[in-house]
Amino acid sequence: VKGNQNIYIKHPLTGVQLPIILDDILVDKELGSGAVKITPAHDHNDFECAKRHSIVPKSILSQEGRIINVNDTFNDLDRYDAREAVIEA
């Protein structure tokens, strides 16, 4: 099974609609729930999965370690401050 089934969930902190995808290569249904989140800009296997499903990786960290491309609540926070802001949210 492969593909985007046009099912989405809303990210609780950003409101971004995230696709639910089916990928037999990355997910082993015999382990755990058979579900996994992917972070294409962070992990090679996730990047390859994103390519298979035409998902464009999104960078949220600047060269200086500040949050970018998220929303007004988190943009321009230092990565360590952002961690605390996420916990508080």
Stockholm file with secondary structure:
# STOCKHOLM 1.0

chainA/1-89         VKGNQNIYIKHPLTGVQLPIILDDILVDKELGSGAVKITPAHDHNDFECAKRHSIVPKSILSQEGRIINVNDTFNDLDRYDAREAVIEA
#=GR chainA/1-89 SS CEEEEEEEEECTTTCCEEEEEEETTTCCTTSTTSCCCCCTTTCHHHHHHHHHTTCCCCCCBCTTSBBCSSCTTTTTCBHHHHHHHHHHC
#=GC SS_cons        CEEEEEEEEECTTTCCEEEEEEETTTCCTTSTTSCCCCCTTTCHHHHHHHHHTTCCCCCCBCTTSBBCSSCTTTTTCBHHHHHHHHHHC
//
